[in-house]
């Protein structure tokens, strides 16, 4: 994989890069937030490894800027901030995974490889359809009955997961693990809030409700016809 490490601790950055290069990955290192943002825009990478605390531009702002401009490169945040709220903030900014310092090199490598596998799996199917709802994974667009629906990055991920499991009940735990990469319960209403926002865009003003709540079980997306 082609990887970009954006980390201002030069010793740590070079250690991470060296370990990844030993596994055959191509790795570029940048130690400044603004330079990292420019590099992420300039070249296509398979994944970004981003420190949250960076000079000139912090990691959260860097990733938010990328997502705003529809750069979908997977992001692994590195940080000393270990609180649940900090993890939620990082993932809500557009991060795909979150690793707290100090970390074991083996865990870093495993998480980077997981990002690469998810990216490859996502490339296998580029257009998802449920009834009159279409999600284009290449163009990153969503339409219903031919009308464009604008979604935030996390809303897009949530809808993609629901569409990939159309006709199946998905639980709150499944969504936390597969959309937010939480393997714990953050004790927030993050899922319910995003489902509500997604419904307001996908179902409002259209005939037939696609996203349904299955009381006591979870959520179900299916063609009402």
Protein Blocks (a to p, Z undefined) as FASTA:
>chain_A
ZZddddfblklmmmmmmmmmmnopacdddfbfklmmmmmmmpccfbdcddfbdghiafkl
mmmmmmmnopabdcddddfblbfklmmmmmmnopabdcdddddfklmmmmmmmmmmmmmm
mmmpmbdcehjbccdfklopaceehiacdddfklmmmmmmmmmmgoiacdfklmmmmmno
pabdehiaklmmmmmmmmmmmmgopahifbdcdehilccdddfZZ
